[in-house]
Amino acid sequence: MKWLQSVIVVDNASYHNVQLNRHPSNNARKGEKPFWLDKRGIQYSPDMTKAELYDLIKMHKPQYETFAIDCLLADHGHTVLRLPPYHPDLNPIEKIWGIVKTRIAAKNVTFKLRDVQQLAEQNFAAVAMEEWAAVCRHVKAVEEEYMSREHEMDSVMEKNHNQRR
């Protein structure tokens, strides 16, 4: 069966973030850090401390992160879009879950697992295309609001960073 190519939105749940090529942690032996840097051709000084080596790793690690689910999906022609941490408001499914849970709660009179499962299936099937479209428009508006305030946030973060120095 040939699947259509799609973009799959994933949040930061741990099972979405299983790394294939983990970087050394802060607690790793000092020898592991130069090995990781050497393997990626990243320059460092041999007299750097463990903390300095780790700072260098942290700076470069995002470009070398490889997640298992990304590879699996890419093998089938799909693309993964990762949400920023702690932003369920940018994930339309979170809003749909909320709608469905509210509907289930309103109709759940027996509190039996089988009945809740049946209500869940019915209510997910009843989510109309118009509801999805409205939720997606809402998420897009939230995203646009964040983007319009990005410059403000950068200024605040830079100010806080300079005050800590």
DSSP file (Angstrom, degrees, kcal/mol; ACC not computed):
  #  RESIDUE AA STRUCTURE BP1 BP2  ACC     N-H-->O    O-->H-N    N-H-->O    O-->H-N    TCO  KAPPA ALPHA  PHI   PSI    X-CA   Y-CA   Z-CA
    1    1 A M              0   0    0      0, 0.0     2,-0.5     0, 0.0     0, 0.0   0.000 360.0 360.0 360.0 131.8    0.0    0.0    0.0
    2    2 A K        -     0   0    0      0, 0.0     2,-0.3     0, 0.0    74,-0.0  -0.836 360.0-151.0 -96.2 124.6    1.4    3.4   -0.9
    3    3 A W        -     0   0    0     -2,-0.5     2,-0.2    73,-0.1     3,-0.0  -0.641  19.7-110.5 -92.5 150.8    0.7    6.2    1.6
    4    4 A L        -     0   0    0     -2,-0.3     2,-0.2     1,-0.1    -1,-0.1  -0.525  39.0-104.9 -72.9 146.3    0.4    9.8    0.8
    5    5 A Q        +     0   0    0     -2,-0.2     2,-0.3    73,-0.1    73,-0.2  -0.497  52.3 169.0 -70.0 143.1    3.2   12.0    1.9
    6    6 A S        -     0   0    0     71,-0.2    73,-2.5    -2,-0.2     2,-0.5  -0.952  38.8-115.5-149.3 166.8    2.3   14.1    5.0
    7    7 A V  E     -a   79   0A   0     -2,-0.3     2,-0.6    71,-0.2    73,-0.2  -0.951  30.1-156.7-106.5 125.7    3.6   16.3    7.7
    8    8 A I  E     -a   80   0A   0     71,-3.2    73,-2.7    -2,-0.5     2,-0.5  -0.913   5.5-146.1-109.7 123.1    3.2   14.8   11.1
    9    9 A V  E     -a   81   0A   0     -2,-0.6     2,-0.4    71,-0.2    73,-0.2  -0.750  20.4-175.9 -89.8 125.7    3.1   17.2   14.1
   10   10 A V  E     -a   82   0A   0     71,-2.4    73,-2.6    -2,-0.5     2,-0.1  -0.946  12.7-149.6-124.0 146.1    4.7   15.8   17.2
   11   11 A D        -     0   0    0     -2,-0.4    -1,-0.0    71,-0.2     5,-0.0  -0.088  42.5 -84.5 -92.8-160.8    4.9   17.3   20.7
   12   12 A N        +     0   0    0     72,-0.2     5,-0.1    70,-0.1     2,-0.0   0.028  69.6 144.8-103.0  28.0    7.7   16.7   23.2
   13   13 A A    >>  -     0   0    0      1,-0.1     3,-1.9     2,-0.1     4,-0.6  -0.390  60.6-117.9 -61.3 143.9    6.4   13.5   24.7
   14   14 A S  G >4 S+     0   0    0      1,-0.3     3,-1.2     2,-0.2    -1,-0.1   0.834 112.9  58.8 -57.6 -35.3    9.3   11.2   25.6
   15   15 A Y  G 34 S+     0   0    0      1,-0.3     3,-0.4     2,-0.2    -1,-0.3   0.650 104.0  52.8 -72.9 -12.7    8.2    8.5   23.2
   16   16 A H  G <4 S+     0   0    0     -3,-1.9    -1,-0.3     1,-0.2    53,-0.2   0.560 107.9  54.2 -88.1 -10.9    8.5   11.0   20.3
   17   17 A N    <<  +     0   0    0     -3,-1.2     2,-0.7    -4,-0.6    -1,-0.2  -0.078  62.5 144.0-121.2  32.9   12.0   11.9   21.3
   18   18 A V        -     0   0    0     -3,-0.4    50,-2.9     1,-0.0    51,-0.3  -0.647  43.4-143.0 -73.5 116.6   14.0    8.7   21.4
   19   19 A Q  B     -B   67   0B   0     -2,-0.7     3,-0.3    48,-0.2    48,-0.2  -0.609  18.3-162.3 -88.3 141.3   17.4    9.7   20.1
   20   20 A L  S    S+     0   0    0     46,-3.2     2,-0.3    -2,-0.3    -1,-0.1   0.772  90.2  33.1 -87.3 -29.6   19.5    7.5   17.9
   21   21 A N  S    S-     0   0    0     45,-0.7    -1,-0.2    43,-0.1    45,-0.1  -0.612  83.0-165.3-129.7  71.5   22.8    9.3   18.4
   22   22 A R        -     0   0    0     -3,-0.3     3,-0.1    -2,-0.3    -4,-0.0  -0.195  13.9-130.8 -60.7 146.1   22.7   10.7   21.9
   23   23 A H        -     0   0    0      1,-0.1    -1,-0.1    35,-0.0    10,-0.1  -0.589  37.0 -85.1 -91.0 159.7   25.3   13.3   22.9
   24   24 A P        -     0   0    0      0, 0.0    -1,-0.1     0, 0.0     2,-0.1  -0.378  46.4-127.5 -63.5 141.5   27.3   13.0   26.1
   25   25 A S    >   -     0   0    0      1,-0.1     3,-1.3    -3,-0.1     8,-0.1  -0.278  28.2 -98.7 -79.9 173.3   25.6   14.3   29.2
   26   26 A N  T 3  S+     0   0    0      1,-0.3    28,-0.1    -2,-0.1    -1,-0.1   0.814 125.5  52.4 -60.9 -30.5   27.1   16.8   31.6
   27   27 A N  T 3  S+     0   0    0      2,-0.0    -1,-0.3     3,-0.0     3,-0.1   0.446  83.9 118.3 -88.4  -0.1   28.1   13.9   33.8
   28   28 A A  S <  S-     0   0    0     -3,-1.3     5,-0.1     1,-0.1     0, 0.0  -0.253  78.3 -89.4 -64.9 154.1   29.9   11.9   31.1
   29   29 A R    >>  -     0   0    0      1,-0.1     3,-1.2     2,-0.0     4,-0.9  -0.287  37.8-113.6 -60.2 150.6   33.6   11.2   31.5
   30   30 A K  T >4 S+     0   0    0      1,-0.3     3,-0.5     2,-0.2    -1,-0.1   0.834 113.8  60.3 -58.0 -34.9   35.8   13.9   30.0
   31   31 A G  T 3> S+     0   0    0      1,-0.2     4,-1.3     2,-0.2    -1,-0.3   0.777  96.7  59.8 -66.1 -27.8   37.1   11.5   27.3
   32   32 A E  H <> S+     0   0    0     -3,-1.2     4,-2.1     1,-0.2    -1,-0.2   0.839  99.5  57.9 -69.2 -32.2   33.6   10.9   25.8
   33   33 A K  H <X S+     0   0    0     -4,-0.9     4,-2.3    -3,-0.5     5,-0.2   0.942 106.2  44.6 -69.2 -48.8   33.1   14.6   25.1
   34   34 A P  H  > S+     0   0    0      0, 0.0     4,-3.4     0, 0.0     5,-0.2   0.885 111.5  56.0 -61.5 -35.3   36.2   15.1   22.8
   35   35 A F  H  X S+     0   0    0     -4,-1.3     4,-2.4     2,-0.2    -2,-0.2   0.936 108.9  46.1 -59.4 -46.9   35.3   11.8   21.1
   36   36 A W  H  X S+     0   0    0     -4,-2.1     4,-0.8     2,-0.2    -1,-0.2   0.917 116.1  45.8 -61.8 -44.8   31.8   13.2   20.3
   37   37 A L  H ><>S+     0   0    0     -4,-2.3     5,-2.6     1,-0.2     3,-0.7   0.922 112.6  49.9 -65.6 -45.2   33.3   16.5   19.1
   38   38 A D  H ><5S+     0   0    0     -4,-3.4     3,-1.6     1,-0.2    -2,-0.2   0.908 105.1  57.6 -59.2 -43.5   36.0   14.9   17.0
   39   39 A K  H 3<5S+     0   0    0     -4,-2.4    -1,-0.2     1,-0.3    -2,-0.2   0.763 112.9  40.9 -60.6 -25.3   33.5   12.6   15.3
   40   40 A R  T <<5S-     0   0    0     -4,-0.8    -1,-0.3    -3,-0.7    -2,-0.2   0.341 113.6-114.9-106.1   4.7   31.6   15.7   14.1
   41   41 A G  T < 5 +     0   0    0     -3,-1.6     2,-0.5    -4,-0.3    -3,-0.2   0.794  59.9 155.7  69.5  28.7   34.7   17.7   13.2
   42   42 A I      < -     0   0    0     -5,-2.6    -1,-0.2    -6,-0.1     2,-0.1  -0.788  39.9-128.0 -93.6 126.1   34.0   20.4   15.9
   43   43 A Q        +     0   0    0     -2,-0.5     2,-0.3    -5,-0.0    -1,-0.0  -0.445  37.8 157.5 -75.0 142.4   37.1   22.2   17.0
   44   44 A Y        -     0   0    0     -2,-0.1     9,-0.0     4,-0.0     3,-0.0  -0.963  41.4-104.5-154.8 165.0   38.0   22.5   20.7
   45   45 A S    >   -     0   0    0     -2,-0.3     3,-2.0     1,-0.1     8,-0.0  -0.804  21.4-134.3 -97.2 136.6   41.0   23.1   22.7
   46   46 A P  T 3  S+     0   0    0      0, 0.0    -1,-0.1     0, 0.0     0, 0.0   0.723 105.2  58.8 -61.7 -20.1   42.7   20.2   24.6
   47   47 A D  T 3  S+     0   0    0      2,-0.0     2,-0.1    -3,-0.0    -2,-0.0   0.336  78.7 122.6 -92.4   9.7   42.9   22.3   27.7
   48   48 A M    <   -     0   0    0     -3,-2.0     2,-0.1     1,-0.1    -4,-0.0  -0.408  62.4-120.6 -69.6 146.7   39.2   22.9   27.9
   49   49 A T     >  -     0   0    0      1,-0.1     4,-2.6    -2,-0.1     5,-0.2  -0.306  27.3-103.0 -78.4 168.5   37.4   21.8   31.1
   50   50 A K  H  > S+     0   0    0      1,-0.2     4,-2.4     2,-0.2     5,-0.2   0.907 124.4  51.1 -57.3 -42.3   34.6   19.2   31.2
   51   51 A A  H  > S+     0   0    0      2,-0.2     4,-2.3     1,-0.2    -1,-0.2   0.900 110.1  48.1 -64.6 -41.5   32.1   22.1   31.6
   52   52 A E  H  > S+     0   0    0      2,-0.2     4,-1.9     1,-0.2    -1,-0.2   0.903 111.7  50.0 -66.9 -40.1   33.5   24.0   28.7
   53   53 A L  H  X S+     0   0    0     -4,-2.6     4,-2.2     1,-0.2    -2,-0.2   0.911 110.6  50.1 -62.4 -41.7   33.4   20.9   26.5
   54   54 A Y  H  X S+     0   0    0     -4,-2.4     4,-3.0     1,-0.2    -2,-0.2   0.896 107.3  53.6 -65.7 -39.6   29.8   20.3   27.5
   55   55 A D  H  X S+     0   0    0     -4,-2.3     4,-1.8     1,-0.2    -1,-0.2   0.900 109.5  49.5 -59.6 -39.6   28.9   23.9   26.7
   56   56 A L  H  X S+     0   0    0     -4,-1.9     4,-1.5     2,-0.2    -2,-0.2   0.900 111.0  49.0 -65.6 -41.6   30.4   23.4   23.2
   57   57 A I  H  X S+     0   0    0     -4,-2.2     4,-2.6     1,-0.2     3,-0.3   0.933 109.3  52.0 -62.8 -46.6   28.4   20.1   22.8
   58   58 A K  H  < S+     0   0    0     -4,-3.0    -1,-0.2     1,-0.2    -2,-0.2   0.875 107.8  53.0 -58.6 -37.1   25.2   21.9   23.9
   59   59 A M  H  < S+     0   0    0     -4,-1.8    -1,-0.2    -5,-0.2    -2,-0.2   0.860 120.8  30.9 -66.6 -35.4   25.8   24.6   21.3
   60   60 A H  H >< S+     0   0    0     -4,-1.5     3,-1.0    -3,-0.3     4,-0.5   0.636  94.7  88.9 -99.0 -16.5   26.2   22.0   18.5
   61   61 A K  G >X S+     0   0    0     -4,-2.6     3,-1.6     1,-0.2     4,-0.9   0.816  75.9  65.7 -61.0 -34.5   23.9   19.2   19.5
   62   62 A P  G >4 S+     0   0    0      0, 0.0     3,-0.7     0, 0.0    -1,-0.2   0.876 100.0  52.0 -57.7 -35.5   20.7   20.4   17.8
   63   63 A Q  G <4 S+     0   0    0     -3,-1.0    -2,-0.2     1,-0.2    -3,-0.1   0.645 114.6  43.5 -75.4 -11.1   22.1   20.0   14.3
   64   64 A Y  G <4 S+     0   0    0     -3,-1.6     2,-0.2    -4,-0.5    -1,-0.2   0.409  82.5 119.1-111.6   0.3   23.2   16.4   15.1
   65   65 A E    <<  -     0   0    0     -4,-0.9     2,-0.4    -3,-0.7   -43,-0.1  -0.491  38.9-175.5 -70.1 132.7   20.1   15.2   16.9
   66   66 A T        -     0   0    0     -2,-0.2   -46,-3.2   -45,-0.1   -45,-0.7  -0.991   8.7-156.1-130.8 123.7   18.4   12.3   15.1
   67   67 A F  B  >  -B   19   0B   0     -2,-0.4     4,-1.9   -48,-0.2   -48,-0.2  -0.809  18.3-133.0-104.3 141.1   15.2   10.9   16.4
   68   68 A A  H  > S+     0   0    0    -50,-2.9     4,-2.4    -2,-0.4     5,-0.2   0.902 106.6  50.3 -56.6 -46.4   14.0    7.3   15.8
   69   69 A I  H  > S+     0   0    0    -51,-0.3     4,-2.5     1,-0.2    -1,-0.2   0.860 107.1  55.0 -65.5 -34.4   10.4    8.4   14.8
   70   70 A D  H  > S+     0   0    0     -3,-0.2     4,-2.6     2,-0.2    -1,-0.2   0.925 110.6  45.5 -62.6 -44.1   11.8   11.0   12.3
   71   71 A C  H  X S+     0   0    0     -4,-1.9     4,-2.2     2,-0.2    -2,-0.2   0.920 112.5  50.6 -65.6 -44.5   13.9    8.3   10.5
   72   72 A L  H  < S+     0   0    0     -4,-2.4     4,-0.5     1,-0.2    -2,-0.2   0.935 115.4  42.1 -58.9 -48.0   11.0    5.8   10.5
   73   73 A L  H ><>S+     0   0    0     -4,-2.5     5,-2.6     1,-0.2     3,-1.2   0.888 111.4  54.9 -69.2 -38.7    8.6    8.4    9.0
   74   74 A A  H ><5S+     0   0    0     -4,-2.6     3,-2.0     1,-0.3    -1,-0.2   0.869  99.6  62.0 -62.1 -36.0   11.2    9.8    6.6
   75   75 A D  T 3<5S+     0   0    0     -4,-2.2    -1,-0.3     1,-0.3    -2,-0.2   0.736 107.9  44.8 -60.5 -21.2   11.7    6.2    5.2
   76   76 A H  T < 5S-     0   0    0     -3,-1.2    -1,-0.3    -4,-0.5    -2,-0.2   0.174 126.5 -98.7-109.9  15.3    8.1    6.3    4.2
   77   77 A G  T < 5S+     0   0    0     -3,-2.0     2,-0.2     1,-0.3    -3,-0.2   0.623  80.1 130.1  84.2  13.6    8.2    9.8    2.7
   78   78 A H      < -     0   0    0     -5,-2.6     2,-0.4   -73,-0.2    -1,-0.3  -0.666  46.8-140.7-102.1 158.2    6.7   11.7    5.6
   79   79 A T  E     -a    7   0A   0    -73,-2.5   -71,-3.2    -2,-0.2     2,-0.5  -0.922  10.6-139.5-116.8 141.4    8.1   14.9    7.4
   80   80 A V  E     -a    8   0A   0     -2,-0.4     2,-0.6   -73,-0.2   -71,-0.2  -0.869   9.7-164.8-102.6 132.0    8.1   15.5   11.1
   81   81 A L  E     -a    9   0A   0    -73,-2.7   -71,-2.4    -2,-0.5     2,-0.5  -0.973  14.2-151.6-112.6 117.2    7.2   19.0   12.4
   82   82 A R  E     -a   10   0A   0     -2,-0.6   -71,-0.2   -73,-0.2   -70,-0.1  -0.758   7.2-137.2 -94.5 131.4    8.3   19.3   16.1
   83   83 A L        -     0   0    0    -73,-2.6     3,-0.1    -2,-0.5     8,-0.0  -0.510  31.3 -99.8 -78.2 151.4    6.4   21.7   18.4
   84   84 A P    >   -     0   0    0      0, 0.0     3,-0.9     0, 0.0   -72,-0.2  -0.394  54.0 -84.2 -66.7 152.2    8.4   23.8   20.7
   85   85 A P  T 3  S+     0   0    0      0, 0.0   -74,-0.0     0, 0.0    -3,-0.0  -0.237 109.6  12.5 -57.5 143.6    8.5   22.5   24.3
   86   86 A Y  T 3  S+     0   0    0      1,-0.1     3,-0.1    -3,-0.1   -75,-0.0   0.814  93.3 115.4  62.7  36.5    5.6   23.4   26.6
   87   87 A H    X   +     0   0    0     -3,-0.9     3,-2.0     1,-0.1    -1,-0.1  -0.442  16.4 149.8-132.2  62.7    3.3   24.7   23.8
   88   88 A P  G >   +     0   0    0      0, 0.0     3,-1.8     0, 0.0     6,-0.3   0.734  69.7  75.4 -63.9 -18.0    0.3   22.4   23.6
   89   89 A D  G 3  S+     0   0    0      1,-0.3    53,-0.1    -3,-0.1    54,-0.1   0.624  90.9  55.6 -67.8 -11.1   -1.6   25.5   22.4
   90   90 A L  G <  S+     0   0    0     -3,-2.0    -1,-0.3    -6,-0.1    49,-0.0   0.318  92.3  82.5 -99.7   6.7    0.2   25.1   19.1
   91   91 A N    X>  -     0   0    0     -3,-1.8     3,-1.5     1,-0.1     4,-0.8  -0.923  64.0-159.1-115.8 108.3   -1.1   21.6   18.6
   92   92 A P  H 3> S+     0   0    0      0, 0.0     4,-2.0     0, 0.0     3,-0.5   0.823  89.0  64.9 -56.1 -33.2   -4.6   21.4   17.1
   93   93 A I  H 3> S+     0   0    0      1,-0.2     4,-2.9     2,-0.2     5,-0.2   0.827  94.1  60.8 -62.4 -29.4   -5.2   17.8   18.4
   94   94 A E  H <> S+     0   0    0     -3,-1.5     4,-1.9    -6,-0.3    -1,-0.2   0.912 106.5  45.4 -62.5 -41.2   -4.9   19.1   22.0
   95   95 A K  H  X S+     0   0    0     -4,-0.8     4,-2.2    -3,-0.5    -2,-0.2   0.899 112.8  50.5 -68.2 -40.9   -8.0   21.3   21.4
   96   96 A I  H  X S+     0   0    0     -4,-2.0     4,-2.8     2,-0.2     5,-0.2   0.913 107.7  53.5 -63.9 -42.1   -9.8   18.5   19.7
   97   97 A W  H  X S+     0   0    0     -4,-2.9     4,-3.0     1,-0.2     5,-0.2   0.924 108.5  51.1 -55.7 -44.2   -9.0   16.2   22.7
   98   98 A G  H  X S+     0   0    0     -4,-1.9     4,-2.1     2,-0.2    -2,-0.2   0.912 110.3  48.0 -60.9 -43.6  -10.6   18.9   24.9
   99   99 A I  H  X S+     0   0    0     -4,-2.2     4,-2.0     2,-0.2    -2,-0.2   0.940 114.7  45.6 -61.6 -48.0  -13.7   19.0   22.9
  100  100 A V  H  X S+     0   0    0     -4,-2.8     4,-2.6     1,-0.2    -2,-0.2   0.907 111.3  51.8 -64.9 -42.9  -14.1   15.3   22.8
  101  101 A K  H  X S+     0   0    0     -4,-3.0     4,-2.6    -5,-0.2    -1,-0.2   0.889 109.0  51.4 -62.2 -38.4  -13.4   14.9   26.5
  102  102 A T  H  X S+     0   0    0     -4,-2.1     4,-1.8    -5,-0.2    -1,-0.2   0.918 111.3  47.4 -63.6 -42.9  -16.1   17.5   27.3
  103  103 A R  H  X S+     0   0    0     -4,-2.0     4,-1.2     2,-0.2    -2,-0.2   0.895 112.5  49.2 -65.5 -40.1  -18.6   15.6   25.2
  104  104 A I  H >X S+     0   0    0     -4,-2.6     4,-1.7     1,-0.2     3,-0.6   0.939 109.8  51.4 -64.1 -45.8  -17.7   12.3   26.8
  105  105 A A  H 3< S+     0   0    0     -4,-2.6    -1,-0.2     1,-0.2    -2,-0.2   0.866 108.1  52.7 -59.8 -36.6  -18.0   13.8   30.3
  106  106 A A  H 3< S+     0   0    0     -4,-1.8    -1,-0.2     1,-0.2    -2,-0.2   0.797 119.3  34.0 -69.9 -27.9  -21.5   15.2   29.5
  107  107 A K  H << S+     0   0    0     -4,-1.2     2,-1.0    -3,-0.6    -2,-0.2   0.519  88.1 107.2-105.5  -8.0  -22.7   11.8   28.3
  108  108 A N     <  +     0   0    0     -4,-1.7     8,-0.0     1,-0.2    -4,-0.0  -0.617  28.4 146.9 -80.6 105.5  -20.9    9.4   30.6
  109  109 A V        +     0   0    0     -2,-1.0    -1,-0.2     3,-0.1    -4,-0.0   0.623  69.5  45.8-110.4 -19.8  -23.4    8.1   33.0
  110  110 A T  S    S-     0   0    0      2,-0.1     3,-0.1     3,-0.0    -2,-0.1   0.754  82.5-148.5 -96.0 -26.0  -22.2    4.6   33.7
  111  111 A F        +     0   0    0      1,-0.2     2,-0.4     2,-0.1    -3,-0.0   0.744  47.1 144.2  60.5  25.8  -18.5    5.3   34.2
  112  112 A K     >  -     0   0    0      1,-0.1     4,-2.4     0, 0.0    -1,-0.2  -0.784  57.3-129.8 -94.2 139.7  -17.7    1.9   32.7
  113  113 A L  H  > S+     0   0    0     -2,-0.4     4,-2.7     1,-0.2     5,-0.2   0.889 108.0  53.1 -55.9 -44.0  -14.5    1.7   30.6
  114  114 A R  H  > S+     0   0    0      1,-0.2     4,-2.1     2,-0.2    -1,-0.2   0.901 111.2  46.7 -60.0 -41.6  -16.3   -0.1   27.8
  115  115 A D  H  > S+     0   0    0     -3,-0.2     4,-2.5     2,-0.2    -1,-0.2   0.884 111.7  50.4 -69.3 -38.4  -18.9    2.7   27.7
  116  116 A V  H  X S+     0   0    0     -4,-2.4     4,-2.6     2,-0.2    -2,-0.2   0.904 110.1  50.9 -65.1 -40.8  -16.3    5.5   27.8
  117  117 A Q  H  X S+     0   0    0     -4,-2.7     4,-2.5    -5,-0.2    -2,-0.2   0.920 110.9  48.2 -61.9 -43.6  -14.4    3.8   24.9
  118  118 A Q  H  X S+     0   0    0     -4,-2.1     4,-2.4     1,-0.2    -2,-0.2   0.915 112.0  49.1 -64.1 -42.9  -17.6    3.7   22.9
  119  119 A L  H  X S+     0   0    0     -4,-2.5     4,-2.7     2,-0.2     5,-0.2   0.896 110.6  51.7 -62.0 -39.9  -18.4    7.4   23.7
  120  120 A A  H  X S+     0   0    0     -4,-2.6     4,-2.7     2,-0.2     5,-0.3   0.943 110.5  47.1 -62.8 -47.6  -14.8    8.3   22.7
  121  121 A E  H  X S+     0   0    0     -4,-2.5     4,-2.0     1,-0.2    -2,-0.2   0.921 114.6  47.2 -60.7 -44.0  -15.1    6.5   19.4
  122  122 A Q  H  X S+     0   0    0     -4,-2.4     4,-1.3     1,-0.2    -1,-0.2   0.917 114.4  46.1 -63.2 -43.8  -18.5    8.1   18.6
  123  123 A N  H  < S+     0   0    0     -4,-2.7     4,-0.4     2,-0.2    -2,-0.2   0.849 111.2  50.3 -74.8 -33.2  -17.3   11.6   19.6
  124  124 A F  H >< S+     0   0    0     -4,-2.7     3,-1.1    -5,-0.2    -1,-0.2   0.918 111.7  49.6 -66.1 -40.9  -14.0   11.4   17.6
  125  125 A A  H 3< S+     0   0    0     -4,-2.0    -2,-0.2    -5,-0.3    -1,-0.2   0.794 107.5  56.5 -65.7 -26.5  -16.0   10.2   14.6
  126  126 A A  T 3< S+     0   0    0     -4,-1.3     2,-0.6    -5,-0.1    -1,-0.2   0.530  73.8 114.5 -85.5  -5.8  -18.4   13.1   15.1
  127  127 A V    <   -     0   0    0     -3,-1.1     2,-0.1    -4,-0.4    -3,-0.0  -0.546  64.8-140.3 -68.0 115.5  -15.7   15.8   15.0
  128  128 A A     >  -     0   0    0     -2,-0.6     4,-2.0     1,-0.1     3,-0.4  -0.351  16.7-115.9 -80.5 157.4  -16.7   17.7   11.8
  129  129 A M  H  > S+     0   0    0      1,-0.2     4,-2.6     2,-0.2     5,-0.2   0.846 117.5  58.1 -58.2 -34.9  -14.4   19.0    9.2
  130  130 A E  H  > S+     0   0    0      2,-0.2     4,-2.4     1,-0.2    -1,-0.2   0.873 104.1  51.0 -64.9 -37.1  -15.6   22.5   10.2
  131  131 A E  H  > S+     0   0    0     -3,-0.4     4,-2.6     2,-0.2    -2,-0.2   0.933 110.7  48.4 -64.7 -45.2  -14.5   22.0   13.8
  132  132 A W  H  X S+     0   0    0     -4,-2.0     4,-2.7     1,-0.2    -2,-0.2   0.927 111.8  49.8 -58.4 -45.4  -11.1   20.9   12.7
  133  133 A A  H  X S+     0   0    0     -4,-2.6     4,-2.3     1,-0.2    -1,-0.2   0.911 111.3  48.8 -61.9 -42.4  -10.8   23.9   10.4
  134  134 A A  H  X S+     0   0    0     -4,-2.4     4,-2.3     2,-0.2    -1,-0.2   0.911 112.2  48.3 -64.0 -42.7  -11.9   26.3   13.2
  135  135 A V  H  X S+     0   0    0     -4,-2.6     4,-2.6     2,-0.2    -2,-0.2   0.916 111.6  50.1 -64.2 -42.8   -9.3   24.7   15.6
  136  136 A C  H  X S+     0   0    0     -4,-2.7     4,-2.4     1,-0.2    -2,-0.2   0.887 110.0  50.5 -64.4 -38.4   -6.6   25.0   13.0
  137  137 A R  H  X S+     0   0    0     -4,-2.3     4,-2.2    -5,-0.2    -1,-0.2   0.911 110.4  50.2 -63.5 -41.3   -7.5   28.7   12.4
  138  138 A H  H  X S+     0   0    0     -4,-2.3     4,-2.3     2,-0.2    -2,-0.2   0.935 111.1  47.9 -62.1 -46.7   -7.3   29.3   16.1
  139  139 A V  H  X S+     0   0    0     -4,-2.6     4,-2.8     1,-0.2    -1,-0.2   0.901 110.4  52.5 -61.8 -40.9   -3.9   27.6   16.4
  140  140 A K  H  X S+     0   0    0     -4,-2.4     4,-2.6     1,-0.2    -1,-0.2   0.895 108.7  50.3 -62.2 -39.7   -2.7   29.6   13.4
  141  141 A A  H  X S+     0   0    0     -4,-2.2     4,-2.1     2,-0.2    -2,-0.2   0.899 110.7  49.2 -65.0 -40.3   -3.8   32.8   15.2
  142  142 A V  H  X S+     0   0    0     -4,-2.3     4,-2.4     2,-0.2    -2,-0.2   0.928 111.9  49.0 -62.9 -44.7   -2.0   31.8   18.4
  143  143 A E  H  X S+     0   0    0     -4,-2.8     4,-2.7     1,-0.2    -2,-0.2   0.918 110.4  50.2 -60.9 -44.1    1.1   31.1   16.3
  144  144 A E  H  X S+     0   0    0     -4,-2.6     4,-2.3     2,-0.2    -1,-0.2   0.871 109.0  52.7 -63.4 -36.3    0.9   34.5   14.5
  145  145 A E  H  X S+     0   0    0     -4,-2.1     4,-1.2     2,-0.2    -2,-0.2   0.931 110.3  47.4 -63.5 -45.6    0.5   36.2   17.9
  146  146 A Y  H  < S+     0   0    0     -4,-2.4     3,-0.5     1,-0.2     4,-0.4   0.925 112.1  50.1 -59.7 -44.1    3.7   34.5   19.2
  147  147 A M  H >< S+     0   0    0     -4,-2.7     3,-0.9     1,-0.2     4,-0.4   0.877 107.6  53.2 -64.3 -37.3    5.5   35.4   16.0
  148  148 A S  H 3< S+     0   0    0     -4,-2.3    -1,-0.2     1,-0.2     4,-0.2   0.774 114.1  43.4 -68.3 -24.2    4.4   39.1   16.3
  149  149 A R  T 3X S+     0   0    0     -4,-1.2     4,-2.3    -3,-0.5    -1,-0.2   0.366  84.2  99.7-100.8   4.2    5.8   39.1   19.8
  150  150 A E  H <> S+     0   0    0     -3,-0.9     4,-2.7    -4,-0.4     5,-0.2   0.892  81.0  52.5 -58.8 -41.7    9.0   37.3   19.0
  151  151 A H  H  > S+     0   0    0     -4,-0.4     4,-2.1    -3,-0.2    -1,-0.2   0.909 109.4  49.8 -62.1 -41.6   11.1   40.5   18.9
  152  152 A E  H  > S+     0   0    0     -4,-0.2     4,-2.2     2,-0.2    -1,-0.2   0.931 111.9  48.2 -60.1 -45.7    9.8   41.5   22.3
  153  153 A M  H  X S+     0   0    0     -4,-2.3     4,-2.8     1,-0.2     5,-0.2   0.895 109.0  53.1 -64.7 -40.6   10.7   38.1   23.8
  154  154 A D  H  X S+     0   0    0     -4,-2.7     4,-2.6     1,-0.2    -1,-0.2   0.912 109.2  50.0 -59.8 -41.7   14.1   38.2   22.2
  155  155 A S  H  X S+     0   0    0     -4,-2.1     4,-2.3     2,-0.2    -2,-0.2   0.915 112.3  46.6 -63.3 -43.8   14.7   41.6   23.9
  156  156 A V  H  X S+     0   0    0     -4,-2.2     4,-2.6     2,-0.2    -2,-0.2   0.923 113.7  48.3 -64.7 -44.7   13.6   40.3   27.3
  157  157 A M  H  X S+     0   0    0     -4,-2.8     4,-2.5     1,-0.2    -2,-0.2   0.910 112.4  48.6 -63.8 -41.9   15.7   37.2   27.0
  158  158 A E  H  X S+     0   0    0     -4,-2.6     4,-2.5    -5,-0.2    -1,-0.2   0.908 111.3  50.2 -64.0 -41.9   18.8   39.2   25.9
  159  159 A K  H  X S+     0   0    0     -4,-2.3     4,-2.0     2,-0.2    -2,-0.2   0.931 112.5  46.6 -62.1 -46.1   18.3   41.6   28.8
  160  160 A N  H  X S+     0   0    0     -4,-2.6     4,-1.5     1,-0.2    -2,-0.2   0.895 111.8  51.6 -63.2 -40.2   18.0   38.8   31.3
  161  161 A H  H  X S+     0   0    0     -4,-2.5     4,-0.8     1,-0.2    -2,-0.2   0.920 110.6  47.9 -62.5 -44.1   21.1   37.1   29.8
  162  162 A N  H  < S+     0   0    0     -4,-2.5     3,-0.4     1,-0.2    -1,-0.2   0.839 108.1  55.1 -67.5 -33.1   23.1   40.3   30.1
  163  163 A Q  H  < S+     0   0    0     -4,-2.0    -1,-0.2     1,-0.2    -2,-0.2   0.825 104.5  54.3 -69.9 -30.2   22.0   40.8   33.7
  164  164 A R  H  <        0   0    0     -4,-1.5    -1,-0.2     1,-0.2    -2,-0.2   0.706 360.0 360.0 -75.3 -18.8   23.2   37.3   34.7
  165  165 A R     <        0   0    0     -4,-0.8    -1,-0.2    -3,-0.4    -2,-0.1   0.485 360.0 360.0 -72.8 360.0   26.7   38.0   33.3
